[in-house]
């Protein structure tokens, strides 16, 4: 199982718990090339649509930027998993989400709080990298070591280079438009790590060894 598949499999039950009952209309923003949660949504009886510039072929997907896509204006729920932190204009995207949701519709957001990715958390992850499947953590480690910079200097530079928005900014923008119903933190890296479960990462968080960088945000449209 790939790291992406592992992430989706582990995250799906948590996302599913905050959705209305099927056959609700659910749109996923940033479903990616593998289809994100759309297959799981359809398997559970939802009317699902995934939107992403790299979306798969098929009637359940739109291969286009979310901001430019034609969407229903009465979706029952919208899911955005690890997609908001790198959009060009968060305010515009969130306005688009608000326009696509029906009143009382649900918004489920999964994000990462990169500002809390301190050196202790980074080293903990780098020591546990899966050597059989290289991903973004491998590239982050290699570029950091090659830079010769302290982690506290490298991380903000990396974020600026990739145009990453902070979790604080995203939460503020979300709260301006939606009625927040939950904000929880949890394990973020386990799917990329060798022989490391979500429970292992949560144990390290509880012990104060690393920070909790995953954010689960749930809200409704007023």
N, C-alpha and C positions, 0 to 999 in steps of 0.2 A: 504494500500500500504506500502510495506516495505521501509526502508531507501534506500536500494540498488536500488529498482525499482524507487523510487522518484528521486534518483541521475541520473539514466539512462534516465528517461523521460525528466528531465530538461536539461540535458547536450546534448542529442542527436541533437536537432536543431542546436546547435552551432558547433558540430562536422560535421554534414551534410553539413553545409554551406561552408566548406572548402574542400569538396570532389569533384572529377570530376563527371560528369553526369553518371548515370547508362546506360548500364550494366557494368560499370567498375569493375575490379577485386580489391577487398579490403580485406586486411588481418588485423585482430585485434590481437595484441600481448597482452596476459594476459586477455582473455575474462572472466575468472572465471567460477565458477560452474553453473552460471545462463545463460551463453552465451553472456554476455556483450551486445554489439551493433549489434551482428550478426542477431538476429531476425528483428530488425529495418532496417538493411541494406537489407536483403532479401525482406522485405515487400516493400521497395522502388525500387526494381528491380536490386540490385547489385549482383554480383557473389562474395559471402562473404565466408571467412574462418576464424574461431577463433582458436587460439592456446593457450593452457594453460595446465599445468599438471593436473588440476581439471576440464577440459572442459566437457560439457555434451556429451552424446552419439550422434552419428549422422554423416552423410556424410559431414556436414558443419564444423566439428570440428576435431582438432588433439589434443589428450591428451598426450602432451609431452612438454618438455621445448622448448621455442622458438629457443634457440641456437642449439638444436639437431634436429629440425624438417626439413622435406623436404618441401621446398617452391618453388613456381614459381620464376623465375628470371626476370619476367616482370610485377609484380604487379603494378597496376595504383595508389594505395594508401595503406598506412599502418597507422593504428590507434593504439596508445599506451596510454591508460587511466589509470593513477595511478599504473603503473606497472614498470616503469624504476627506481624509487627511491630505490627499494629493490632487483634488480637483482645482481647477484654475481659480474659480470664484465660488467659495462656499455659500455666500449669501444668495447668489443667483440659483445655485442648485437647490438650496433649501426652499427658496420661493417656488421653484418648479415642483418640488415634492409636495409642498402645501397645496399647490394648484391641482395636483393629480389626486390627492386624497379627498374622500368624502368627509363631511363633518362627522367627527367621532371616529374617523379612521385611525388605524394604528401605525406608528412608526417604530421600527426596531433597528437600532444602530449598534454595530460592533466596531470598536475602534481601539487604537493603541496610543498610549500616552508617552510619546517618544521623549518628552522632556524629563521623564523619570527614569530613563534608561541610563543609569549611572554606571561607573566603571565596575563596581562590584557585580551588578547584574550582567553586564557585558561579559566579564571574565567567566562568570558562572556558566553562561550560555556557550561561550567559545570552547570551554573545556569539555563540553558534552555534544559537540557537533557530530552529526551523522556523516561519516566519511564516504558513504556509498552514494549519497545524493547531495550535490552541492546546491545551495540556495542563497538567499539574500544575506543570511548571517555569515556564511563563508566569505562572501564578497566584502561585507562590512569589516570583518576581522582583517582580511588581507589588505584592504585599502588603509585601514587605520594603522596597522603595523608598518606599511610602506611609507606612510606620511611622516612618521616620527613624532607626531604631535601628541600631547596629553589627551586622554579621552575627553575631558571636559572642554577642550578646544575643538577637537575633531567633530564631535557630535553636532554642535550647532552649525558648523560649516557644512556638514553632510546634509542636514535638514534644509539649509538655505539653498544648496545646490539642487536639491530635488523638489524644492517648493513645498515642503511639508508644513501643514497647518497644525498648530498645537491643539491638544485636547481641550485646553481651557477656552481657546477661541471657538472651537466647534460647539462645545457645550453652551457657551454664551449665545451663539447664533441660534442653536436649536431651541433654547429656552425662550428666545424672543418670539418664536413662531408657534411653538407647540406646548401642550400641558404635560410637563414631565411626570411620569409615574414611577420611574425607577432609575437609579444610577448605581451600578455595582462594579466592583473591580475583581479581577481574577487572573488566571494563568494565560499567558500569551505565547510563549516560545516553545512549549513542549513538542508540538508537531514537527518542529525542525531539528529536534535533538535525538540523539541515539539513546535507546533504552531509558527514556525519560517519559513518564506519564504525566497527565494533568495533575494527578494527585501528588506526584513527586515535586512538581513546581509549586503547587499550593503549600506543601510542607515547607519548602525553602522560603516562601513568602512569610508564612506564619513564624518561622524561626528568625526572621529579620535578615536573612542572607541576601535576598534580592527584593526588588520592588514589584508590586502588582501593576503590570502595564496594560492589561486588557481592561476595556471599559464596555459595559453593557448598558445601553441607554434605551429606555422605552418611554413612549409618549403617545398622546392622541392629538388629533387636530381639533381645536376648539369649534 
